[in-house]
Amino acid sequence: MDMEKREAAVIQNLRDAGCDKDTIASFMQYYEAGEVKQEQQVFSKHRKDLLDALHVCQKQIDCLDYLAWQIEKKESSSRK
């Protein structure tokens, strides 16, 4: 695979991972310069941001699950 195709594949992978244009540009700057540690820092930060977002969503789901449980409990006690 030539360098141009390899770079295109890396960019597509970063897009698929949800990276924005600035993150991709920053990563590619390091990629082209062969600065592996900086590359890792860029995608590690994005990974952390994704995990933080996931945890927020998980907390929201937990809140909905708790509300559903409360409703079921209320409904169940009103049937008795």
C-alpha positions in Angstrom: 0.0 0.0 0.0 1.5 3.3 -1.0 1.8 6.2 1.4 -1.1 8.1 0.0 -3.5 5.1 0.4 -2.1 4.5 3.9 -2.8 8.1 4.9 -6.3 7.9 3.5 -6.9 4.7 5.4 -5.7 6.3 8.7 -7.9 9.4 8.1 -10.9 7.2 7.4 -10.2 5.2 10.6 -10.0 8.4 12.6 -13.3 9.6 11.0 -14.9 6.3 11.8 -13.7 6.7 15.4 -15.6 10.0 15.5 -12.6 12.4 15.4 -13.3 15.9 14.3 -11.3 17.8 11.7 -9.0 19.4 14.2 -8.2 16.1 15.9 -7.5 14.5 12.5 -5.3 17.4 11.3 -3.4 17.3 14.6 -2.9 13.5 14.3 -1.9 13.6 10.7 0.7 16.3 11.4 2.3 14.0 13.9 1.8 10.9 11.6 3.6 12.6 8.7 6.4 13.6 11.0 6.7 10.1 12.5 6.1 11.4 16.0 4.5 8.3 17.4 4.2 9.5 21.0 2.3 12.6 20.0 0.1 10.4 17.8 -0.7 8.3 20.7 -1.5 11.3 22.9 -4.0 12.6 20.3 -5.9 9.4 20.0 -5.6 8.7 23.7 -7.3 12.0 24.4 -10.0 11.2 21.9 -10.5 7.8 23.4 -10.8 9.3 26.9 -13.4 11.8 25.6 -15.4 8.9 24.1 -15.2 7.0 27.3 -16.3 10.1 29.3 -19.3 10.5 26.9 -20.1 6.8 27.3 -20.1 7.1 31.1 -22.5 10.1 30.8 -24.8 8.1 28.6 -24.6 5.1 31.0 -25.6 7.4 33.9 -28.5 8.6 31.9 -29.6 5.1 31.1 -29.3 4.2 34.8 -31.6 7.1 35.7 -34.1 5.9 33.2 -33.9 2.3 34.5 -34.4 3.6 38.0 -37.4 5.6 37.0 -38.8 2.5 35.1 -38.3 0.5 38.3 -40.1 3.0 40.4 -43.0 3.1 38.0 -43.2 -0.7 38.0 -43.0 -0.8 41.7 -45.8 1.8 42.1 -48.0 0.0 39.5 -47.4 -3.3 41.2 -48.3 -2.0 44.6 -51.5 -0.3 43.3 -52.7 -3.6 41.9 -52.7 -5.2 45.4 
